[in-house]
Amino acid sequence: MNHKAIYKLYSNVVSISDAEGAFDAQGNKVEIDMDAVNAWVDPEAYKYKRQQAYPSIADQLDILYHSGFDAWKSAIQAVKEEFPK
């Protein structure tokens, strides 16, 4: 179950159990539209994808030292273009 999507789509949900479902503050079960949950796209997903794709700090320093600022900037920009906001 995509907990983040459920919390974003259903503001009244305060707890989620993968086995039992989603519940409001009074403990009432909240009916969830799983099609909507599955269709939800995290607007901040690009941040996590970029984080994984950026060269390590050591590699970035090597690029700066051996190839200069423009090469470093190009490497960073390539990741930003691959995973836009």
C-alpha positions in Angstrom: 0.0 0.0 0.0 1.3 3.4 -0.9 1.0 5.2 2.5 2.3 8.5 1.2 -0.3 8.6 -1.6 -3.1 7.7 0.8 -2.1 10.4 3.3 -1.9 13.0 0.5 -5.2 12.0 -1.1 -7.2 11.5 2.1 -6.6 14.2 4.7 -8.8 12.5 7.2 -6.6 9.4 7.4 -4.4 9.3 10.5 -3.3 5.6 10.4 -2.7 2.9 7.9 -2.4 -0.8 8.3 -1.3 -2.8 5.2 -3.4 -5.7 6.5 -6.5 -3.8 7.8 -6.7 -0.6 5.7 -6.8 3.1 6.5 -8.5 4.7 9.5 -9.5 8.2 10.6 -9.0 9.8 14.0 -12.0 8.1 15.5 -10.8 4.7 14.4 -13.4 4.4 11.6 -12.3 2.7 8.4 -11.8 5.0 5.5 -12.7 3.6 2.1 -9.8 4.0 -0.3 -10.0 4.2 -4.1 -6.9 2.1 -4.9 -7.0 3.2 -8.6 -6.5 6.8 -7.4 -3.8 5.8 -5.0 -2.0 3.8 -7.7 -2.3 6.7 -10.2 -0.9 9.2 -7.7 2.5 10.5 -8.7 4.7 11.9 -5.9 5.5 15.5 -7.0 8.9 15.2 -5.2 10.0 11.9 -6.7 12.4 13.7 -9.0 14.5 14.6 -5.8 15.1 11.0 -4.9 15.9 10.1 -8.5 18.3 12.9 -8.8 20.0 12.0 -5.5 20.7 8.5 -6.8 21.9 9.8 -10.2 24.3 12.5 -9.2 27.9 11.6 -9.2 29.4 11.1 -5.7 31.0 14.0 -4.1 34.4 12.4 -4.7 33.6 12.0 -8.4 32.4 15.6 -8.6 35.6 16.8 -7.1 37.6 14.7 -9.6 35.6 16.3 -12.4 36.3 19.7 -11.1 40.0 19.1 -10.6 40.7 17.2 -13.9 38.2 18.8 -16.2 37.1 22.1 -14.7 34.0 23.9 -13.7 32.2 23.7 -17.0 32.6 19.9 -17.1 31.2 19.6 -13.5 28.3 21.9 -14.4 27.5 19.8 -17.5 27.5 16.6 -15.4 25.1 18.1 -12.9 22.9 19.7 -15.6 22.6 16.3 -17.4 21.1 14.8 -14.2 18.7 17.7 -13.8 17.6 17.3 -17.4 17.1 13.6 -17.0 14.9 14.1 -13.9 13.1 17.5 -14.3 11.0 19.1 -11.6 
